Amino acid sequence: MSSNKKESNNNALMMTLLKGRTFIVLIVLLIFFSITANNFLSVNTLLLIGKHVALYGIIAIGMTYVIITGGIDLSVGAVVGLAGMVAGGLLQKGLTLQFAGVTIYFSVPLVVIITIIVGALIGVINGIIITKFNVAPFIATLGTMYICRGFANLHSNGATYSDLKGYEGLGNQGWTFFGSTLFGIPVGLIILAIMAVIFAFILKKTVFGWHVFSIGGNEKAAKLSGVKVDKVKILVYMISGICAAVVGIIACSQLAAAHPATGESWEMNAIAAAVLGGTSMAGGIGTIGGTIVGAFVIGVINDGMVMCGVSEFWQMVIKGLVIIVAVVIDQFQRNMEAKMALKARNESK
C-alpha cells in the first residue's frame, strides 16, 4: 500500500514538473546565458529581448487558437511582411484614386485599422478555403503564404519603404510610437500583455472558447452537439490573421521601415512558442499563458545565441530540435496522464 502511495506521489511530482517545464526551461536559459553572454541581463539587452518577444508572442497567440482546433497557419509570417508593406505604402505613397486624379493620405490610426482589416481578410480567406473547400490547413496556408509574400514584393517591386516617420503636412505622424517604449517598457510588450489577457479570457471564459477546444478535442462530436464548426474555424483563422497584422505594424514601427521579406520563417517561432507552452499539435489542449512563456523561451534562445556568437545555421538546427523535443515531451505527458486516469478508474472499481 505504501509502495502504491510512493508511486502516486512520484507520478504527481513528475506531472507537476512536466506542466511547469516551459517556465523551468526559461529560468535555466536565463541563468545559462547570464553566465555565457556578456551583459545578457543588462537593461538594454532585456529591452531588446522584450521587443522580440512581443513579436513572437502576439503572432503565437493566433497560432495557439489555430493549433487548438487541430489546424496550422503557415501564412502568418508572410502576413506580417504584407501588413508592413501595406502600412508603409499608405504612409509613404498614400492611396491614389486614378479616376479622380487625387492621392489620399491616412492618419496613423486609420493606417492601423486598414492594415488589421487586411490581416483579418487573409485569415477569413484561409478559413473559407479550409472549411468550404475541404483543403488541408497545411496546404491552404502554405498557398496563401506564397501569395502574401508575392503581393508584399509586388507592392513595391521588392523595394523597401524607408523613413516611415510621417509628415506633419499630411497628418500621418506618430507611426514610430508602436516601436518605442512607454515608461521604460516596449510598447509592443504592452500590446502583447493586453492581447494576451483579452484572448486568454475569450479562450477560457466564453462559449466561443469552449467551441474552439471542443473542435480540437473531437470535431465530429462538436458538430453533433450543435457547434458551428465552420464558422468557428473561420473566426479562428481570422484571429490568427489579425495577430499577424498587428505584428507587422509593430515590426514596421520598430524599424521605421517596411521590407517585403519581414516575417520570413516567423511562423516557425509562433509554432514553437505555442508547442513549448503546452499547446498540443493534436488539438484540444492549450493556454495563452503557456504560449507567452514559450515566446519568452524562444526570444531568450534567439538573442542569447546571437550574443554567444552561435552561427545562424546552428540556430536553425537548435530551434528545430527544440520543437521536436517539445512535441515528444508533450506526447509523453499525454500518455502519462492517460495511464494515471486509467489506473485511477481501475482502483475505484
Contacts in CASP RR format, 6 or more apart in sequence:
PFRMAT RR
TARGET T0000
AUTHOR 0000-0000-0000
METHOD contacts of the structure
MODEL  1
MSSNKKESNNNALMMTLLKGRTFIVLIVLLIFFSITANNFLSVNTLLLIG
KHVALYGIIAIGMTYVIITGGIDLSVGAVVGLAGMVAGGLLQKGLTLQFA
GVTIYFSVPLVVIITIIVGALIGVINGIIITKFNVAPFIATLGTMYICRG
FANLHSNGATYSDLKGYEGLGNQGWTFFGSTLFGIPVGLIILAIMAVIFA
FILKKTVFGWHVFSIGGNEKAAKLSGVKVDKVKILVYMISGICAAVVGII
ACSQLAAAHPATGESWEMNAIAAAVLGGTSMAGGIGTIGGTIVGAFVIGV
INDGMVMCGVSEFWQMVIKGLVIIVAVVIDQFQRNMEAKMALKARNESK
11 336 0 8 1.000
11 340 0 8 1.000
14 336 0 8 1.000
15 333 0 8 1.000
15 336 0 8 1.000
15 337 0 8 1.000
15 340 0 8 1.000
17 24 0 8 1.000
18 329 0 8 1.000
18 332 0 8 1.000
18 333 0 8 1.000
18 336 0 8 1.000
19 333 0 8 1.000
21 329 0 8 1.000
22 276 0 8 1.000
22 277 0 8 1.000
22 278 0 8 1.000
22 290 0 8 1.000
22 293 0 8 1.000
22 294 0 8 1.000
22 297 0 8 1.000
23 293 0 8 1.000
25 276 0 8 1.000
25 297 0 8 1.000
26 293 0 8 1.000
26 294 0 8 1.000
26 296 0 8 1.000
26 297 0 8 1.000
26 300 0 8 1.000
29 297 0 8 1.000
29 300 0 8 1.000
29 301 0 8 1.000
30 41 0 8 1.000
30 300 0 8 1.000
33 40 0 8 1.000
33 300 0 8 1.000
33 304 0 8 1.000
33 307 0 8 1.000
33 308 0 8 1.000
34 40 0 8 1.000
34 41 0 8 1.000
36 308 0 8 1.000
37 304 0 8 1.000
37 307 0 8 1.000
37 308 0 8 1.000
38 307 0 8 1.000
39 45 0 8 1.000
40 304 0 8 1.000
40 307 0 8 1.000
45 303 0 8 1.000
45 307 0 8 1.000
47 181 0 8 1.000
47 184 0 8 1.000
47 186 0 8 1.000
48 303 0 8 1.000
49 299 0 8 1.000
49 300 0 8 1.000
49 303 0 8 1.000
50 186 0 8 1.000
50 189 0 8 1.000
50 299 0 8 1.000
51 179 0 8 1.000
51 186 0 8 1.000
51 188 0 8 1.000
51 189 0 8 1.000
51 254 0 8 1.000
52 299 0 8 1.000
52 302 0 8 1.000
52 303 0 8 1.000
53 189 0 8 1.000
53 192 0 8 1.000
53 295 0 8 1.000
53 296 0 8 1.000
53 298 0 8 1.000
53 299 0 8 1.000
54 186 0 8 1.000
54 188 0 8 1.000
54 189 0 8 1.000
54 191 0 8 1.000
54 192 0 8 1.000
54 250 0 8 1.000
55 188 0 8 1.000
55 247 0 8 1.000
55 250 0 8 1.000
55 251 0 8 1.000
55 266 0 8 1.000
56 266 0 8 1.000
56 269 0 8 1.000
56 270 0 8 1.000
56 273 0 8 1.000
56 295 0 8 1.000
56 298 0 8 1.000
56 299 0 8 1.000
57 192 0 8 1.000
57 196 0 8 1.000
57 270 0 8 1.000
57 273 0 8 1.000
57 291 0 8 1.000
57 292 0 8 1.000
57 295 0 8 1.000
58 188 0 8 1.000
58 191 0 8 1.000
58 192 0 8 1.000
58 195 0 8 1.000
58 243 0 8 1.000
58 246 0 8 1.000
58 247 0 8 1.000
58 250 0 8 1.000
59 76 0 8 1.000
59 77 0 8 1.000
59 80 0 8 1.000
59 243 0 8 1.000
59 244 0 8 1.000
59 247 0 8 1.000
59 266 0 8 1.000
59 267 0 8 1.000
59 269 0 8 1.000
59 270 0 8 1.000
60 269 0 8 1.000
60 270 0 8 1.000
60 271 0 8 1.000
60 273 0 8 1.000
60 274 0 8 1.000
60 291 0 8 1.000
60 292 0 8 1.000
60 294 0 8 1.000
60 295 0 8 1.000
61 195 0 8 1.000
61 196 0 8 1.000
61 199 0 8 1.000
61 239 0 8 1.000
61 243 0 8 1.000
61 288 0 8 1.000
61 291 0 8 1.000
61 292 0 8 1.000
62 73 0 8 1.000
62 76 0 8 1.000
62 199 0 8 1.000
62 236 0 8 1.000
62 239 0 8 1.000
62 240 0 8 1.000
62 241 0 8 1.000
62 242 0 8 1.000
62 243 0 8 1.000
62 244 0 8 1.000
62 270 0 8 1.000
63 73 0 8 1.000
63 76 0 8 1.000
63 240 0 8 1.000
63 243 0 8 1.000
63 267 0 8 1.000
63 270 0 8 1.000
63 271 0 8 1.000
63 273 0 8 1.000
63 274 0 8 1.000
63 291 0 8 1.000
64 203 0 8 1.000
64 274 0 8 1.000
64 279 0 8 1.000
64 286 0 8 1.000
64 287 0 8 1.000
64 288 0 8 1.000
64 291 0 8 1.000
65 199 0 8 1.000
65 203 0 8 1.000
65 212 0 8 1.000
65 236 0 8 1.000
65 239 0 8 1.000
65 240 0 8 1.000
66 72 0 8 1.000
66 73 0 8 1.000
66 137 0 8 1.000
66 236 0 8 1.000
66 237 0 8 1.000
66 240 0 8 1.000
67 271 0 8 1.000
67 274 0 8 1.000
67 275 0 8 1.000
67 279 0 8 1.000
67 280 0 8 1.000
67 281 0 8 1.000
67 283 0 8 1.000
67 286 0 8 1.000
68 203 0 8 1.000
68 212 0 8 1.000
68 213 0 8 1.000
68 216 0 8 1.000
68 279 0 8 1.000
68 280 0 8 1.000
68 283 0 8 1.000
68 284 0 8 1.000
68 285 0 8 1.000
68 286 0 8 1.000
69 212 0 8 1.000
69 215 0 8 1.000
69 216 0 8 1.000
69 232 0 8 1.000
69 233 0 8 1.000
69 236 0 8 1.000
69 283 0 8 1.000
69 284 0 8 1.000
70 137 0 8 1.000
70 215 0 8 1.000
70 216 0 8 1.000
70 281 0 8 1.000
70 282 0 8 1.000
70 283 0 8 1.000
70 284 0 8 1.000
71 137 0 8 1.000
71 283 0 8 1.000
72 137 0 8 1.000
72 138 0 8 1.000
72 141 0 8 1.000
72 271 0 8 1.000
73 123 0 8 1.000
73 126 0 8 1.000
73 137 0 8 1.000
73 141 0 8 1.000
73 237 0 8 1.000
73 240 0 8 1.000
73 241 0 8 1.000
73 267 0 8 1.000
74 138 0 8 1.000
74 141 0 8 1.000
74 142 0 8 1.000
74 145 0 8 1.000
74 267 0 8 1.000
75 122 0 8 1.000
75 123 0 8 1.000
75 126 0 8 1.000
75 141 0 8 1.000
75 142 0 8 1.000
75 143 0 8 1.000
75 144 0 8 1.000
75 145 0 8 1.000
75 148 0 8 1.000
75 241 0 8 1.000
75 244 0 8 1.000
75 267 0 8 1.000
76 240 0 8 1.000
76 241 0 8 1.000
76 243 0 8 1.000
76 244 0 8 1.000
76 247 0 8 1.000
76 266 0 8 1.000
76 267 0 8 1.000
76 270 0 8 1.000
77 145 0 8 1.000
77 244 0 8 1.000
77 263 0 8 1.000
77 264 0 8 1.000
77 265 0 8 1.000
77 266 0 8 1.000
77 267 0 8 1.000
77 270 0 8 1.000
78 144 0 8 1.000
78 145 0 8 1.000
78 146 0 8 1.000
78 147 0 8 1.000
78 148 0 8 1.000
78 149 0 8 1.000
78 150 0 8 1.000
78 152 0 8 1.000
78 263 0 8 1.000
79 119 0 8 1.000
79 122 0 8 1.000
79 123 0 8 1.000
79 148 0 8 1.000
79 241 0 8 1.000
79 244 0 8 1.000
79 245 0 8 1.000
79 248 0 8 1.000
80 244 0 8 1.000
80 245 0 8 1.000
80 247 0 8 1.000
80 248 0 8 1.000
80 251 0 8 1.000
80 262 0 8 1.000
80 263 0 8 1.000
80 266 0 8 1.000
81 148 0 8 1.000
81 149 0 8 1.000
81 152 0 8 1.000
81 248 0 8 1.000
81 251 0 8 1.000
81 258 0 8 1.000
81 259 0 8 1.000
81 260 0 8 1.000
81 261 0 8 1.000
81 262 0 8 1.000
81 263 0 8 1.000
82 118 0 8 1.000
82 119 0 8 1.000
82 122 0 8 1.000
82 148 0 8 1.000
82 149 0 8 1.000
82 151 0 8 1.000
82 152 0 8 1.000
82 155 0 8 1.000
82 260 0 8 1.000
83 115 0 8 1.000
83 118 0 8 1.000
83 119 0 8 1.000
83 244 0 8 1.000
83 245 0 8 1.000
83 247 0 8 1.000
83 248 0 8 1.000
83 249 0 8 1.000
83 252 0 8 1.000
84 115 0 8 1.000
84 152 0 8 1.000
84 248 0 8 1.000
84 249 0 8 1.000
84 251 0 8 1.000
84 252 0 8 1.000
84 258 0 8 1.000
84 262 0 8 1.000
85 151 0 8 1.000
85 152 0 8 1.000
85 155 0 8 1.000
85 156 0 8 1.000
85 161 0 8 1.000
85 258 0 8 1.000
85 259 0 8 1.000
85 260 0 8 1.000
86 114 0 8 1.000
86 115 0 8 1.000
86 118 0 8 1.000
86 155 0 8 1.000
87 111 0 8 1.000
87 112 0 8 1.000
87 114 0 8 1.000
87 115 0 8 1.000
87 164 0 8 1.000
87 175 0 8 1.000
87 248 0 8 1.000
87 249 0 8 1.000
87 252 0 8 1.000
87 258 0 8 1.000
88 111 0 8 1.000
88 161 0 8 1.000
88 164 0 8 1.000
88 252 0 8 1.000
88 258 0 8 1.000
89 155 0 8 1.000
89 156 0 8 1.000
89 161 0 8 1.000
89 258 0 8 1.000
90 105 0 8 1.000
90 106 0 8 1.000
90 111 0 8 1.000
90 114 0 8 1.000
90 115 0 8 1.000
91 105 0 8 1.000
91 106 0 8 1.000
91 108 0 8 1.000
91 111 0 8 1.000
91 161 0 8 1.000
91 164 0 8 1.000
91 166 0 8 1.000
91 172 0 8 1.000
91 175 0 8 1.000
92 161 0 8 1.000
92 164 0 8 1.000
93 103 0 8 1.000
94 103 0 8 1.000
94 104 0 8 1.000
94 105 0 8 1.000
94 106 0 8 1.000
95 103 0 8 1.000
95 104 0 8 1.000
95 105 0 8 1.000
95 106 0 8 1.000
96 102 0 8 1.000
96 103 0 8 1.000
96 104 0 8 1.000
97 103 0 8 1.000
97 104 0 8 1.000
105 170 0 8 1.000
105 171 0 8 1.000
105 172 0 8 1.000
106 114 0 8 1.000
106 172 0 8 1.000
107 171 0 8 1.000
107 172 0 8 1.000
108 172 0 8 1.000
108 173 0 8 1.000
108 174 0 8 1.000
108 175 0 8 1.000
108 177 0 8 1.000
111 172 0 8 1.000
111 175 0 8 1.000
112 249 0 8 1.000
115 245 0 8 1.000
115 248 0 8 1.000
115 249 0 8 1.000
116 242 0 8 1.000
116 245 0 8 1.000
116 246 0 8 1.000
116 249 0 8 1.000
118 245 0 8 1.000
119 241 0 8 1.000
119 242 0 8 1.000
119 244 0 8 1.000
119 245 0 8 1.000
120 238 0 8 1.000
120 241 0 8 1.000
120 242 0 8 1.000
120 245 0 8 1.000
122 144 0 8 1.000
122 148 0 8 1.000
122 241 0 8 1.000
122 244 0 8 1.000
123 144 0 8 1.000
123 234 0 8 1.000
123 237 0 8 1.000
123 238 0 8 1.000
123 240 0 8 1.000
123 241 0 8 1.000
123 242 0 8 1.000
124 234 0 8 1.000
124 237 0 8 1.000
124 238 0 8 1.000
125 144 0 8 1.000
126 137 0 8 1.000
126 140 0 8 1.000
126 141 0 8 1.000
126 144 0 8 1.000
126 237 0 8 1.000
126 240 0 8 1.000
126 241 0 8 1.000
127 140 0 8 1.000
127 233 0 8 1.000
127 234 0 8 1.000
127 236 0 8 1.000
127 237 0 8 1.000
127 238 0 8 1.000
128 234 0 8 1.000
129 135 0 8 1.000
129 140 0 8 1.000
129 144 0 8 1.000
130 136 0 8 1.000
130 137 0 8 1.000
130 140 0 8 1.000
130 233 0 8 1.000
130 237 0 8 1.000
131 229 0 8 1.000
131 230 0 8 1.000
131 233 0 8 1.000
131 234 0 8 1.000
132 230 0 8 1.000
145 267 0 8 1.000
149 260 0 8 1.000
150 260 0 8 1.000
152 260 0 8 1.000
153 260 0 8 1.000
155 260 0 8 1.000
156 260 0 8 1.000
158 260 0 8 1.000
160 257 0 8 1.000
160 258 0 8 1.000
160 259 0 8 1.000
160 260 0 8 1.000
161 257 0 8 1.000
161 258 0 8 1.000
161 259 0 8 1.000
162 256 0 8 1.000
162 257 0 8 1.000
163 256 0 8 1.000
163 257 0 8 1.000
164 175 0 8 1.000
164 176 0 8 1.000
164 252 0 8 1.000
164 253 0 8 1.000
164 256 0 8 1.000
164 257 0 8 1.000
164 258 0 8 1.000
165 173 0 8 1.000
165 174 0 8 1.000
165 175 0 8 1.000
165 176 0 8 1.000
165 256 0 8 1.000
166 172 0 8 1.000
166 173 0 8 1.000
166 174 0 8 1.000
166 175 0 8 1.000
167 173 0 8 1.000
175 252 0 8 1.000
175 253 0 8 1.000
175 256 0 8 1.000
176 253 0 8 1.000
176 256 0 8 1.000
177 187 0 8 1.000
177 253 0 8 1.000
178 187 0 8 1.000
178 188 0 8 1.000
178 191 0 8 1.000
178 249 0 8 1.000
178 250 0 8 1.000
178 253 0 8 1.000
178 254 0 8 1.000
179 186 0 8 1.000
179 187 0 8 1.000
179 188 0 8 1.000
179 250 0 8 1.000
179 253 0 8 1.000
179 254 0 8 1.000
180 186 0 8 1.000
180 187 0 8 1.000
180 253 0 8 1.000
181 187 0 8 1.000
182 190 0 8 1.000
187 250 0 8 1.000
188 250 0 8 1.000
191 246 0 8 1.000
191 250 0 8 1.000
192 292 0 8 1.000
195 243 0 8 1.000
195 246 0 8 1.000
196 288 0 8 1.000
196 289 0 8 1.000
196 292 0 8 1.000
199 239 0 8 1.000
199 288 0 8 1.000
200 287 0 8 1.000
200 288 0 8 1.000
200 289 0 8 1.000
202 208 0 8 1.000
202 209 0 8 1.000
203 209 0 8 1.000
203 212 0 8 1.000
203 213 0 8 1.000
203 287 0 8 1.000
203 288 0 8 1.000
204 287 0 8 1.000
208 232 0 8 1.000
208 235 0 8 1.000
211 222 0 8 1.000
211 227 0 8 1.000
211 228 0 8 1.000
211 232 0 8 1.000
212 232 0 8 1.000
212 236 0 8 1.000
213 284 0 8 1.000
213 285 0 8 1.000
214 221 0 8 1.000
214 222 0 8 1.000
214 225 0 8 1.000
214 227 0 8 1.000
215 222 0 8 1.000
215 227 0 8 1.000
215 229 0 8 1.000
215 232 0 8 1.000
215 233 0 8 1.000
215 284 0 8 1.000
216 222 0 8 1.000
216 283 0 8 1.000
216 284 0 8 1.000
217 283 0 8 1.000
217 284 0 8 1.000
219 229 0 8 1.000
222 229 0 8 1.000
223 229 0 8 1.000
247 263 0 8 1.000
247 266 0 8 1.000
248 262 0 8 1.000
248 263 0 8 1.000
251 262 0 8 1.000
251 263 0 8 1.000
252 258 0 8 1.000
252 262 0 8 1.000
255 262 0 8 1.000
268 319 0 8 1.000
268 320 0 8 1.000
268 323 0 8 1.000
269 295 0 8 1.000
269 298 0 8 1.000
269 302 0 8 1.000
269 319 0 8 1.000
271 323 0 8 1.000
272 294 0 8 1.000
272 298 0 8 1.000
272 319 0 8 1.000
272 320 0 8 1.000
272 322 0 8 1.000
272 323 0 8 1.000
272 326 0 8 1.000
273 291 0 8 1.000
273 292 0 8 1.000
273 294 0 8 1.000
273 295 0 8 1.000
273 297 0 8 1.000
273 298 0 8 1.000
274 286 0 8 1.000
274 291 0 8 1.000
274 294 0 8 1.000
275 281 0 8 1.000
275 323 0 8 1.000
275 326 0 8 1.000
275 327 0 8 1.000
275 330 0 8 1.000
276 293 0 8 1.000
276 294 0 8 1.000
276 297 0 8 1.000
276 298 0 8 1.000
276 322 0 8 1.000
276 326 0 8 1.000
277 286 0 8 1.000
277 287 0 8 1.000
277 289 0 8 1.000
277 290 0 8 1.000
277 291 0 8 1.000
277 293 0 8 1.000
277 294 0 8 1.000
277 326 0 8 1.000
278 285 0 8 1.000
278 286 0 8 1.000
278 287 0 8 1.000
278 290 0 8 1.000
278 291 0 8 1.000
278 326 0 8 1.000
278 330 0 8 1.000
279 285 0 8 1.000
279 286 0 8 1.000
279 287 0 8 1.000
279 290 0 8 1.000
279 291 0 8 1.000
280 286 0 8 1.000
280 330 0 8 1.000
280 334 0 8 1.000
281 327 0 8 1.000
281 330 0 8 1.000
282 334 0 8 1.000
285 334 0 8 1.000
298 319 0 8 1.000
301 318 0 8 1.000
301 319 0 8 1.000
301 322 0 8 1.000
302 315 0 8 1.000
302 319 0 8 1.000
304 310 0 8 1.000
305 314 0 8 1.000
305 315 0 8 1.000
305 318 0 8 1.000
306 315 0 8 1.000
310 318 0 8 1.000
END
